[in-house]
């Protein structure tokens, strides 16, 4: 493999990791808010 290809793979792995983090945060937030909506309200 060439050094250019190696650098491209490294860059893409970093980019993938950066995209993974916000997705995980959004998944956790959606679970949290779904639980809040399912909770019965008392008035």
C-alpha positions as CSV (number, residue, x, y, z in Angstrom):
1,X,0.0,0.0,0.0
2,X,1.3,3.5,-0.8
3,X,1.8,6.2,1.9
4,X,-1.0,8.2,0.2
5,X,-3.5,5.3,0.6
6,X,-2.3,4.8,4.2
7,X,-2.9,8.5,5.0
8,X,-6.3,8.4,3.3
9,X,-7.4,5.4,5.4
10,X,-6.2,7.1,8.6
11,X,-8.1,10.2,7.7
12,X,-11.3,8.3,6.9
13,X,-11.1,6.4,10.2
14,X,-10.8,9.7,12.1
15,X,-13.7,11.1,10.1
16,X,-15.8,8.0,10.9
17,X,-15.1,8.3,14.6
18,X,-16.2,12.0,14.5
19,X,-19.4,11.0,12.8
20,X,-20.1,8.1,15.2
21,X,-20.0,10.3,18.4
22,X,-22.9,12.6,17.5
23,X,-25.0,9.7,16.4
24,X,-24.6,8.0,19.8
25,X,-25.5,11.2,21.6
26,X,-28.6,11.6,19.5
27,X,-29.6,7.9,20.1
28,X,-29.2,8.4,23.9
29,X,-31.2,11.6,23.8
30,X,-34.0,10.1,21.8
31,X,-34.3,7.2,24.3
32,X,-34.4,9.7,27.1
33,X,-37.1,11.8,25.6
34,X,-39.1,8.8,24.5
35,X,-39.1,7.6,28.2
36,X,-40.2,11.1,29.3
37,X,-43.1,11.0,26.8
38,X,-44.2,7.6,28.0
39,X,-44.3,8.6,31.6
40,X,-47.8,9.3,32.9
41,X,-48.4,12.9,34.0
42,X,-50.2,13.7,37.3
43,X,-52.2,16.9,37.5
